[in-house]
Amino acid sequence: MTTKEKEEFIRQKANEHIPEINEKIYWSLHAVKKLRVDRLRKTPVENSLKNCIIIEDYSAENRPFPDCLALGFIGADPVHSVIAIGRDFDRIFIVTVYRPSAERWENDWKTRKKQS
């Protein structure tokens, strides 16, 4: 699956997702805990995936599903979500989610800063 195909799949599942009726987004326990830590809420994060872009694509080697790091926005605020693609299950899994920090990320929120 190419990066572009992953991006389109994530956006499609986010648009199809209707909680308790047409579940297309599943959350790991870790991601739910991270919501609280970063004072985020599920629905805005899920909505941010409707127009997300993939900023890092991870190798599928040694992973149960292909996954990637997606950048979305809640209003003007950036949010990063690690998304696993469950194509055979017709859904996506949010592995973790967080607010990117200016200390670790460039102003575009897409590029990690070089560690010195």
C-alpha positions in Angstrom: 0.0 0.0 0.0 1.5 3.3 -1.0 1.6 6.4 1.2 -1.0 8.1 -0.9 -3.3 5.0 -0.7 -2.9 5.0 3.1 -3.8 8.6 3.3 -6.9 8.2 1.1 -7.9 5.1 3.1 -7.6 7.0 6.4 -9.6 10.0 5.1 -12.3 7.7 3.7 -12.7 5.8 7.0 -12.8 9.0 8.9 -15.5 10.3 6.7 -17.5 7.0 6.9 -17.2 6.8 10.7 -20.4 7.2 12.7 -19.9 6.2 16.3 -22.1 3.3 17.4 -23.6 2.9 14.0 -20.8 2.5 11.4 -17.6 2.1 13.4 -14.6 2.7 11.2 -12.2 4.1 13.7 -11.0 2.0 16.7 -8.8 3.3 19.5 -6.0 1.6 21.4 -6.1 1.9 25.2 -2.8 3.8 24.9 -4.4 6.3 22.6 -7.3 6.8 24.9 -4.9 7.5 27.8 -3.0 10.0 25.7 -6.2 11.9 25.0 -6.5 12.7 28.7 -2.8 13.6 29.0 -2.9 16.0 26.1 -6.4 17.2 26.9 -7.9 16.1 23.6 -11.3 14.6 22.8 -12.1 11.7 20.5 -14.5 13.4 18.0 -12.2 16.3 17.1 -9.3 13.9 16.6 -11.4 11.7 14.4 -12.6 14.7 12.5 -8.9 15.9 12.0 -8.3 12.7 10.1 -10.8 13.7 7.4 -8.2 16.0 5.9 -5.0 14.6 7.4 -1.7 14.2 5.6 0.8 11.4 6.2 4.1 12.8 7.4 5.9 9.6 8.1 5.2 6.1 6.6 6.5 3.2 8.7 7.7 -0.1 7.4 5.2 -3.0 7.7 8.0 -5.3 8.8 7.4 -6.8 12.2 4.0 -5.0 12.5 0.6 -6.5 12.4 -0.8 -3.7 10.2 0.9 -1.0 8.0 1.0 2.2 9.9 2.0 5.8 9.6 2.1 9.2 11.4 -0.7 11.5 10.3 -0.9 15.3 10.8 -4.3 16.8 11.2 -5.7 20.0 12.7 -8.3 20.7 15.3 -9.1 24.3 14.4 -5.6 25.8 14.1 -4.0 23.4 16.5 -1.9 20.5 15.1 -2.5 16.9 16.2 -0.4 13.9 15.4 -2.0 10.4 15.2 -0.2 7.1 14.6 -2.7 5.2 12.5 -2.7 1.5 11.7 -4.5 0.5 8.5 -6.9 -2.4 8.9 -7.7 -2.8 5.2 -9.0 -6.4 5.6 -11.3 -5.2 8.4 -12.3 -2.0 6.6 -11.2 0.3 9.4 -8.4 2.2 11.0 -6.8 2.0 14.4 -5.5 5.0 16.3 -2.4 3.6 18.0 -1.5 6.9 19.7 -2.3 10.6 19.5 -0.6 13.7 20.8 -0.1 17.4 20.4 3.3 17.9 18.7 5.7 20.2 20.6 7.6 23.1 19.1 10.7 21.7 20.8 10.6 18.5 18.7 8.9 19.7 15.5 9.5 22.4 12.9 6.9 25.1 12.4 5.3 23.1 9.6 4.5 20.3 12.2 5.7 17.8 9.5 9.4 17.8 10.1 11.3 16.6 13.2 13.9 19.0 14.4 17.5 17.8 14.3 18.7 16.6 17.7 22.0 18.1 18.7 
